[in-house]
Amino acid sequence: MHYQDALAEEIRDSAARLLAEDVGPGDITAELIPEKQWARARVITREDTVLCGVAWVDELFRRLDPSIILNWRAADGDRLEAEQVLLELEGPARSLLTGERAALNLLQTLSGTATRTRQYVDLLEGTGVRVLDTRKTLPGLRLAQKYAVSCGGGHNHRIGLFDAFLIKENHIASCGSIAAAVREARDIARDLPVEVEVETFEELDQALEAGADVIMLDNFSLDDMREAVRRTAERATLEASGNVDAARLKEIAATGVHCISSGALTKDVKAIDLSMRFLPQDGE
């Protein structure tokens, strides 16, 4: 399935799951509100953020109550400052209250992913080094978080186990050697990139000899990264991985690697503090 089609399907499925999880057979607290009461509300961010999740929120409220009107004041990828309004809503008060938490949960998580990614991208500005995500995503949110990384200016590694080869220690052991594993990968799908994870210079040399497209330097020291760059001499793309955090980004980039991957973009995400508040009714 094409990525955009898969993402559209994921948005629909996520909205349905979120509503089923939170609303269940019905929102009993919302029944306190008169059925025909109309309301207006605003969603604001309590902290600086990069927005992500517009399409998910649109789909969620569409499923919940098509009469709700959403007026976005920002788009995915926009930088927002604390206390900035990002969304205005209007519709039946019951429906706004019912959809509030499910919508904010998704929005704050994806915005958190985009915000962390933008932090990393900003730290590497001018270096030419790309920030990559990993498969260490929150369960059930793979495509959503991959999309959020792109909104933050980062780049997607492979989406799953189907769109690129990543040959690791156990694959190498099972195939007998790096060379055998790379040959087998080429036989299976010549049009897909082949990446090999290495832990030593000996494995690096073997991966280069085998013709790997990308070589992941797993937990290499800064000095060893520099030596790996010298040995590789642009014969493959070099990816630094392992113990990557914001404090080490610039040092790693200075070694000459082409990209840096970090699971922290997605697995250690800190949700953004968002708030929805009803506005006074006309005449109040």
C-alpha positions as CSV (number, residue, x, y, z in Angstrom):
1,M,0.0,0.0,0.0
2,H,1.3,3.5,-0.9
3,Y,2.4,5.5,2.2
4,Q,-0.2,8.3,1.7
5,D,-3.0,5.7,1.3
6,A,-1.8,3.9,4.4
7,L,-1.6,7.1,6.4
8,A,-5.2,8.1,5.4
9,E,-6.4,4.7,6.5
10,E,-4.5,5.0,9.8
11,I,-6.1,8.4,10.5
12,R,-9.6,6.9,10.0
13,D,-8.8,3.8,12.1
14,S,-7.1,5.9,14.9
15,A,-10.1,8.2,15.2
16,A,-12.5,5.3,15.4
17,R,-10.3,3.5,18.1
18,L,-9.9,6.7,20.2
19,L,-13.7,7.3,20.3
20,A,-14.4,3.6,21.0
21,E,-11.9,3.7,23.8
22,D,-13.1,6.8,25.5
23,V,-16.8,7.1,24.7
24,G,-17.7,3.4,24.8
25,P,-21.5,3.1,25.0
26,G,-21.9,6.8,25.7
27,D,-20.7,9.9,27.5
28,I,-22.8,10.0,30.7
29,T,-21.3,13.2,32.0
30,A,-22.2,15.1,28.8
31,E,-25.8,14.2,29.4
32,L,-25.8,16.8,32.2
33,I,-25.8,19.4,29.4
34,P,-29.0,20.3,27.5
35,E,-29.1,18.4,24.3
36,K,-29.6,21.4,22.0
37,Q,-27.1,23.7,23.8
38,W,-24.6,25.2,21.4
39,A,-21.1,26.2,22.4
40,R,-17.8,27.7,21.2
41,A,-14.4,26.7,22.4
42,R,-10.7,27.3,21.9
43,V,-7.7,25.0,22.1
44,I,-4.5,26.6,23.2
45,T,-1.0,25.4,23.9
46,R,0.5,26.0,27.3
47,E,4.0,25.7,26.0
48,D,6.0,26.3,22.8
49,T,5.4,23.5,20.4
50,V,5.3,22.3,16.8
51,L,1.8,21.4,15.8
52,C,0.9,18.0,14.5
53,G,-2.3,16.0,14.2
54,V,-4.8,18.3,12.4
55,A,-6.2,15.5,10.2
56,W,-6.7,13.2,13.1
57,V,-8.7,15.8,15.1
58,D,-10.8,16.6,12.0
59,E,-11.6,13.0,11.4
60,L,-12.4,12.4,15.1
61,F,-14.9,15.2,15.3
62,R,-16.4,14.4,11.9
63,R,-17.1,10.9,13.1
64,L,-18.5,12.1,16.4
65,D,-20.7,14.9,15.2
66,P,-20.6,16.3,11.6
67,S,-22.3,19.5,12.7
68,I,-19.1,20.6,14.6
69,I,-17.2,23.4,12.9
70,L,-13.5,23.5,13.2
71,N,-11.4,26.6,12.4
72,W,-7.7,25.9,12.6
73,R,-5.5,28.8,13.4
74,A,-2.3,26.9,12.5
75,A,-1.2,24.0,10.3
76,D,0.9,20.8,10.9
77,G,4.5,21.8,11.2
78,D,3.9,25.4,12.4
79,R,5.8,26.6,15.4
80,L,3.5,27.9,18.2
81,E,4.3,29.9,21.2
82,A,2.8,29.3,24.7
83,E,-0.7,30.5,25.2
84,Q,-1.3,30.7,21.4
85,V,-4.7,29.6,20.1
86,L,-4.4,26.8,17.6
87,L,-8.0,25.7,17.1
88,E,-11.5,27.2,17.4
89,L,-14.5,24.9,17.6
90,E,-18.3,25.5,17.4
91,G,-21.1,23.0,17.8
92,P,-23.3,21.1,20.2
93,A,-21.8,21.4,23.7
94,R,-22.3,17.7,24.4
95,S,-20.3,16.7,21.4
96,L,-17.5,19.2,22.0
97,L,-17.1,17.8,25.6
98,T,-17.3,14.2,24.4
99,G,-14.5,14.6,21.8
100,E,-12.3,16.8,23.9
101,R,-10.0,14.3,25.6
102,A,-9.6,11.9,22.7
103,A,-8.7,14.8,20.4
104,L,-6.2,16.4,22.8
105,N,-4.6,13.1,23.6
106,L,-3.7,12.5,20.0
107,L,-2.8,16.1,19.3
108,Q,-0.5,16.5,22.3
109,T,1.3,13.2,21.6
110,L,2.0,13.9,17.9
111,S,2.9,17.6,18.6
112,G,5.3,16.3,21.3
113,T,7.0,14.1,18.7
114,A,7.2,16.9,16.2
115,T,8.5,19.3,18.8
116,R,11.3,17.0,19.9
117,T,12.3,16.4,16.3
118,R,12.4,20.1,15.6
119,Q,14.7,20.5,18.6
120,Y,17.1,18.0,17.1
121,V,16.9,19.4,13.6
122,D,17.6,23.0,14.9
123,L,20.6,21.8,16.7
124,L,22.0,20.3,13.5
125,E,21.2,23.3,11.3
126,G,24.0,24.0,8.9
127,T,25.7,20.7,9.3
128,G,24.0,18.9,6.4
129,V,23.4,15.9,8.7
130,R,19.9,14.4,8.7
131,V,17.9,13.3,11.7
132,L,16.2,9.9,11.4
133,D,13.6,8.2,13.4
134,T,13.5,4.5,14.2
135,R,10.9,1.7,14.7
136,K,10.8,2.5,18.4
137,T,7.4,4.0,18.2
138,L,4.4,4.0,20.6
139,P,2.3,0.9,19.9
140,G,-0.4,1.5,17.3
141,L,1.0,5.0,16.4
142,R,3.7,4.0,13.9
143,L,2.6,5.9,10.9
144,A,1.3,8.8,13.0
145,Q,4.6,9.3,14.7
146,K,6.6,8.9,11.5
147,Y,4.4,11.6,10.0
148,A,5.0,13.8,13.1
149,V,8.8,13.4,12.7
150,S,8.5,14.7,9.1
151,C,6.4,17.7,10.5
152,G,9.3,18.4,12.8
153,G,11.8,18.5,9.9
154,G,13.2,15.0,10.4
155,H,13.4,12.1,8.1
156,N,11.8,8.7,8.2
157,H,14.0,5.6,8.5
158,R,12.2,2.5,7.2
159,I,8.5,2.5,8.0
160,G,8.5,-1.2,9.0
161,L,10.0,-4.5,8.2
162,F,8.9,-4.4,4.6
163,D,10.4,-1.3,2.9
164,A,14.1,-1.7,3.5
165,F,16.6,-4.3,4.7
166,L,18.4,-3.7,8.0
167,I,20.8,-6.5,8.6
168,K,21.8,-6.9,12.3
169,E,23.9,-9.2,14.4
170,N,21.4,-12.1,14.5
171,H,20.7,-11.9,10.8
172,I,24.4,-12.1,10.1
173,A,24.8,-15.0,12.4
174,S,22.0,-16.9,10.7
175,C,23.2,-16.2,7.2
176,G,26.8,-17.0,8.0
177,S,28.4,-13.6,7.2
178,I,27.7,-10.0,6.2
179,A,28.5,-10.8,2.6
180,A,26.1,-13.7,2.5
181,A,23.4,-11.6,4.1
182,V,23.8,-8.7,1.7
183,R,23.8,-11.1,-1.3
184,E,20.6,-12.7,-0.1
185,A,19.0,-9.3,0.3
186,R,19.9,-8.3,-3.2
187,D,18.4,-11.6,-4.5
188,I,15.1,-11.0,-2.6
189,A,14.5,-7.3,-3.6
190,R,17.1,-5.5,-5.7
191,D,15.1,-2.3,-5.6
192,L,15.2,-1.9,-1.8
193,P,18.0,-0.3,0.1
194,V,20.3,-2.6,2.1
195,E,21.6,-1.4,5.5
196,V,24.1,-3.3,7.7
197,E,24.6,-2.6,11.4
198,V,28.2,-2.9,12.5
199,E,29.9,-2.8,15.8
200,T,33.6,-3.1,14.8
201,F,35.9,-1.8,12.0
202,E,36.2,-5.4,10.8
203,E,32.5,-5.5,10.3
204,L,32.6,-2.1,8.7
205,D,35.1,-3.3,6.1
206,Q,33.1,-6.4,5.4
207,A,29.9,-4.3,4.9
208,L,31.8,-2.0,2.5
209,E,33.2,-4.9,0.6
210,A,29.7,-6.5,0.3
211,G,28.3,-3.2,-1.2
212,A,25.9,-2.2,1.5
213,D,24.0,1.0,0.7
214,V,23.9,2.2,4.3
215,I,26.1,1.3,7.3
216,M,24.8,1.9,10.8
217,L,27.6,2.6,13.3
218,D,26.2,1.1,16.5
219,N,27.5,2.8,19.6
220,F,30.8,3.9,18.0
221,S,32.9,6.4,20.0
222,L,33.4,9.8,18.4
223,D,37.0,8.9,17.5
224,D,35.8,5.6,16.0
225,M,33.1,7.5,14.0
226,R,35.8,9.7,12.5
227,E,37.9,6.7,11.6
228,A,34.8,5.0,10.0
229,V,34.2,8.1,7.9
230,R,37.8,8.1,6.7
231,R,37.7,4.3,5.9
232,T,34.3,4.6,4.1
233,A,35.4,7.5,1.9
234,E,31.8,8.1,0.7
235,R,31.4,4.5,-0.6
236,A,28.2,4.2,1.6
237,T,25.9,6.3,3.7
238,L,27.0,6.3,7.3
239,E,24.4,6.4,10.1
240,A,25.3,7.0,13.7
241,S,23.1,5.2,16.2
242,G,23.1,4.4,19.9
243,N,23.0,6.7,23.0
244,V,22.0,9.7,20.9
245,D,20.5,12.6,22.8
246,A,20.4,16.4,22.2
247,A,23.6,17.0,24.2
248,R,25.7,14.8,21.8
249,L,24.1,15.7,18.4
250,K,26.6,18.4,17.4
251,E,29.6,16.3,18.4
252,I,28.3,13.3,16.4
253,A,27.6,15.5,13.4
254,A,31.1,16.9,13.5
255,T,32.6,13.4,12.9
256,G,31.4,13.5,9.3
257,V,28.6,10.9,9.3
258,H,25.6,11.5,7.0
259,C,22.7,10.9,9.4
260,I,21.9,10.3,13.0
261,S,19.0,8.0,14.1
262,S,17.4,8.3,17.5
263,G,14.6,6.3,19.1
264,A,14.1,9.2,21.6
265,L,12.1,11.1,19.0
266,T,9.2,8.7,19.3
267,K,9.6,6.4,22.3
268,D,10.5,9.0,24.9
269,V,8.0,11.6,23.7
270,K,6.7,14.2,26.2
271,A,3.2,15.2,25.5
272,I,2.5,18.9,25.0
273,D,0.3,20.7,27.5
274,L,-2.9,21.6,25.6
275,S,-6.1,22.9,26.9
276,M,-9.7,23.4,25.5
277,R,-11.8,26.1,27.1
278,F,-15.4,27.0,26.4
279,L,-16.0,30.7,25.5
280,P,-18.7,32.8,27.1
281,Q,-22.1,32.6,25.3
282,D,-23.3,35.7,23.6
283,G,-24.9,38.0,26.1
284,E,-23.0,36.6,29.1
